[in-house]
Amino acid sequence: MTGMTAADLQSCAGVPDKTKKIDDHTEVFSYNLKNDAAGGVQITLPVIGGGYTVGSSGSTCNANFRIVGNKVASLFYSGNTNRLRL
């Protein structure tokens, strides 16, 4: 996707959930996905003061595209994963 124009990105991924203009040449497009049902098997192990949730797949994904000169310069993903959560 690097090198894609901002218009082509929006044609492909849709209108971003958020945008932020950094300067005259740089903008960030943020896309957020929230799955209502995460895949896999989820087990909660009871522990005093809370518990551990093990084995469920992530339910959120955030993609942030940095647009420089009207072209995609970089892409960063974030979100929850299958790791242990308190």
Secondary structure, DSSP 8 states (H G I E B T S, - for coil): -TT-BHHHHHHHH-S-SEEEE-SSSEEEEEEEEE-SS--EEEEEEEETTEEEEEEE---EEEEEEEEETTEEEEEEEE---SS-B-
